[in-house]
Amino acid sequence: MKPKTPTETGGVAPERRPLLVIAVGRQRVGKTSLLNTTAQFLRAHGAQFSLWNADTLNKTYSLSRFHTDVLEPPSPDPEDVKAWLEDRFTGLIRMRGDALLDIGGGDTPLARLVHEVPLVQTLDRRGVRLVLVHVIGPEMADLDYLERFLSDRLLAPEATLIVMNKGLVLTGRSSGFAFSAVRQHPAMKIAMDAGAELALMPSLPCMSRVTDRALTFADAMSGGEKPGHEPLSFFDQERVAVWWTRELPAFFAEIPRLWLPDMPGFVPPPAAEAQGPTDATAGAPMTAAADA
């Protein structure tokens, strides 16, 4: 997957619009991990945006543990959360900014809202681009959300990104082999034919040791400590540094630039480096990029 150039889109550069980026997927596929990583990477490269956490069930690894400016609903009641989401979306339209939303899994208030209002079209008419990020692992059931959203068309924007989380691949298996079955799923083909993009998020072997300490990745690389925890080993510090400085830039370079908040400080790596691990494309017709 490569970001399209103005020539490839008919000679006219697409406009940058306010963004609402929402991650969806089954429980425990890495949605919050992906959004936390994305938020830290974006801000490290100069992006400005709001962070919203509507995943009221996730307390241990919520976005609030890593970011001090996260907005959350005043109560976990589904109707209260739905009303809170409506207020956030209204403010986004008025302020013309960008936002990342962690909605959680299961029967979410967002799912209820999109059954009442065609959210994609509603935001589009008001100049906001909704980017839907499907986070999946190598299990076929991980495509349930994608299949359902495609079938009812209630939440199937043109800007759809499918992120394969390499962190869910069993040790010793290549990502190309692990994801080969889900790549051939009919829902995947339908989504790709409709313009969805596919990316492979690189795995960080010591991710749990970083998140258990509520460390930012910058602190993890530099040996930062949190009270009550031993510092990361220098091996883990180097693992984070390699992931942050080599693998994540290649991952984010593969995502269309207009599907992310503007990063004025981000210089994409050379094309050869941005292609990611060779096992990501083995035996598959679709290209890939990093992991979450």
C-alpha positions in Angstrom: 0.0 0.0 0.0 1.4 3.4 -1.0 -0.2 6.8 -0.4 -1.6 8.0 -3.7 -0.1 11.0 -5.5 -2.1 13.9 -7.0 -1.3 12.4 -10.4 -2.8 9.0 -9.4 -6.0 10.7 -8.1 -6.6 12.5 -11.4 -4.1 15.4 -11.2 -5.9 17.2 -8.4 -4.5 16.9 -4.8 -7.2 15.9 -2.4 -8.0 18.5 0.3 -7.0 18.1 3.9 -10.2 18.0 6.0 -10.9 17.7 9.7 -10.6 14.1 10.8 -12.4 11.7 13.1 -10.3 8.6 13.4 -12.1 5.7 15.1 -10.6 2.2 15.9 -13.0 -0.7 16.0 -12.6 -4.5 16.4 -13.1 -7.4 18.7 -12.1 -7.2 22.4 -8.3 -7.6 22.9 -7.2 -7.2 19.3 -5.1 -4.1 20.3 -7.3 -1.1 19.5 -6.2 0.9 22.5 -2.6 -0.1 22.0 -2.8 1.1 18.4 -4.4 4.4 19.3 -2.0 5.0 22.1 1.0 4.3 19.8 -0.6 6.5 17.1 -1.2 9.4 19.4 2.3 9.3 20.8 3.9 9.1 17.3 1.7 11.8 15.9 2.5 14.2 18.7 6.2 13.5 18.6 6.0 14.7 15.0 4.1 17.9 15.6 0.5 16.8 15.1 -2.3 18.5 17.0 -5.6 16.7 17.8 -8.0 15.7 20.5 -8.1 12.3 22.3 -11.4 10.9 23.3 -11.9 7.7 25.3 -15.4 6.2 25.3 -14.1 2.7 26.3 -15.5 2.9 29.8 -14.7 -0.8 30.5 -11.0 -0.6 29.9 -9.4 0.9 33.1 -6.0 -0.8 33.2 -4.7 0.2 29.8 -7.0 3.1 28.9 -5.6 6.1 27.0 -5.8 8.2 30.2 -2.9 6.3 31.6 -0.6 7.6 28.9 -2.1 11.0 28.0 -3.2 13.7 30.5 -5.6 15.5 28.1 -8.0 12.6 27.3 -11.7 13.6 27.3 -14.0 11.0 28.7 -17.8 10.7 29.2 -19.2 11.7 32.6 -20.7 8.3 33.2 -20.5 4.8 31.7 -24.3 4.7 31.1 -24.7 3.9 27.3 -27.2 6.7 26.7 -24.9 9.2 28.5 -22.0 8.0 26.4 -24.0 8.4 23.2 -25.1 11.9 24.1 -21.4 12.7 25.0 -20.3 11.4 21.6 -22.9 13.6 19.8 -21.5 16.6 21.7 -17.9 15.7 20.8 -18.8 15.3 17.1 -20.7 18.7 17.1 -17.7 20.4 18.6 -15.4 18.8 16.1 -17.5 20.2 13.2 -17.5 23.6 14.8 -13.8 23.8 15.7 -12.5 22.1 12.5 -10.0 20.1 14.4 -8.9 16.4 14.4 -9.7 13.7 16.9 -8.9 10.1 17.8 -11.6 8.0 19.4 -11.3 4.8 21.4 -14.8 3.4 21.4 -14.1 -0.1 22.9 -15.7 -3.3 21.7 -19.0 -5.1 21.8 -22.4 -3.3 21.5 -21.0 0.2 21.8 -23.0 3.5 22.1 -21.4 4.4 18.7 -23.1 1.3 17.2 -26.4 2.6 18.5 -25.8 6.1 17.2 -25.0 4.9 13.6 -28.3 3.0 13.6 -30.1 6.3 14.2 -28.0 8.6 12.0 -25.9 7.9 8.9 -22.8 9.1 10.6 -20.4 8.9 7.7 -22.6 10.9 5.4 -23.6 13.3 8.2 -20.0 14.2 8.9 -19.0 14.3 5.2 -21.7 16.8 4.5 -20.2 19.0 7.2 -16.7 18.7 5.8 -15.3 16.1 8.3 -13.6 12.9 7.0 -14.3 9.8 9.1 -11.4 7.3 9.1 -12.4 3.9 10.3 -9.6 1.7 11.5 -10.4 -2.0 11.7 -7.8 -3.7 14.0 -7.6 -7.5 13.4 -5.5 -10.4 14.4 -5.0 -13.7 12.4 -8.3 -15.3 13.6 -11.2 -15.4 11.1 -13.6 -14.1 13.7 -11.5 -10.9 13.9 -13.2 -9.9 10.6 -16.7 -10.0 12.1 -16.8 -6.2 12.5 -15.6 -5.6 9.0 -18.1 -8.1 7.5 -21.0 -6.6 9.5 -20.2 -3.0 8.7 -19.8 -3.8 5.0 -23.1 -5.7 4.9 -25.3 -3.0 6.4 -23.2 -0.1 5.1 -23.9 1.9 8.3 -20.3 2.5 9.0 -18.2 1.9 5.9 -16.5 5.1 4.9 -14.2 5.4 1.9 -11.4 6.1 4.3 -11.2 2.6 5.8 -7.9 1.2 7.1 -7.4 -2.4 8.0 -4.6 -2.9 10.5 -3.2 -6.4 11.0 -1.7 -6.5 14.5 1.5 -8.5 14.2 1.7 -8.5 18.0 -1.1 -11.2 18.0 0.9 -13.6 15.9 2.2 -16.6 17.8 6.0 -16.6 18.3 7.8 -18.4 15.5 5.2 -17.9 12.8 5.7 -15.4 10.0 3.0 -12.7 9.6 2.6 -13.6 6.0 1.6 -17.2 6.9 -0.4 -16.1 10.0 -2.6 -13.6 8.1 -2.9 -15.6 4.8 -6.4 -16.9 5.7 -7.9 -13.5 6.7 -6.4 -11.9 3.6 -8.5 -14.3 1.5 -11.7 -13.7 3.4 -14.5 -12.3 1.1 -15.1 -9.3 3.4 -11.4 -8.4 3.0 -11.7 -8.5 -0.8 -14.9 -6.5 -0.8 -13.3 -3.8 1.4 -10.1 -3.6 -0.7 -12.1 -3.4 -3.9 -14.0 -0.5 -2.3 -10.7 1.4 -1.6 -9.7 0.2 1.9 -6.0 0.2 2.7 -4.2 -2.6 4.5 -1.3 -2.2 6.9 0.7 -4.5 9.2 1.6 -2.9 12.5 5.0 -4.0 13.8 5.1 -5.9 17.0 7.0 -4.7 20.1 8.0 -7.8 22.1 8.2 -5.9 25.4 5.0 -3.9 24.9 3.3 -5.3 28.0 6.4 -4.3 30.1 6.1 -0.8 28.8 2.3 -0.4 29.3 2.3 -2.2 32.7 4.6 0.7 33.8 2.4 3.3 32.1 5.5 4.6 30.4 5.5 6.6 27.2 7.7 5.2 24.5 10.0 8.2 24.8 10.5 7.4 28.5 10.9 3.7 27.8 13.7 4.3 25.3 15.5 6.7 27.7 15.3 4.5 30.8 12.5 6.4 32.5 11.1 4.9 35.7 7.7 4.9 37.4 7.3 4.5 41.2 6.8 0.9 42.2 8.4 -0.6 39.1 11.8 -1.7 38.1 13.2 0.2 35.1 13.2 -1.5 31.8 16.3 -3.5 31.0 18.6 -1.9 28.6 17.8 -4.6 26.1 14.1 -3.6 26.2 15.1 0.0 25.9 16.8 -0.8 22.7 13.9 -2.9 21.5 11.6 0.1 21.9 14.1 2.4 20.2 14.4 0.2 17.1 10.6 -0.2 16.9 10.1 3.6 17.4 12.7 4.9 15.1 12.7 2.2 12.3 9.6 0.2 12.2 6.9 2.7 13.2 8.0 5.3 10.6 7.7 2.7 7.9 4.2 1.8 9.2 2.9 5.4 9.2 4.5 6.1 5.9 2.2 3.5 4.3 -1.0 5.2 5.6 -2.5 7.9 3.3 -1.3 11.2 4.7 -4.8 12.7 4.6 -6.1 9.9 6.8 -4.0 11.1 9.7 -3.6 14.4 11.5 -0.9 16.5 9.8 2.6 15.7 11.0 4.8 18.7 10.0 7.8 17.0 11.5 7.5 13.7 9.9 9.8 12.7 7.1 8.8 9.4 5.5 11.6 6.8 5.2 12.9 5.8 1.8 10.5 3.7 -0.1 12.6 0.5 0.2 12.6 0.8 4.0 8.9 1.7 4.1 8.0 -1.6 2.6 8.3 -3.3 6.0 9.2 -6.9 6.8 9.5 -9.2 3.9 7.3 -11.8 5.5 4.4 -9.4 5.5 3.8 -9.8 1.8 4.8 -13.5 1.4 2.3 -15.4 -0.6 -0.3 -12.7 -0.6 -1.6 -10.3 -3.3 -2.0 -7.3 -0.9 0.8 -5.2 0.5 1.3 -4.5 4.1 3.2 -2.3 6.6 3.7 -2.4 10.4 2.1 -3.7 13.7 0.4 -2.7 16.9 
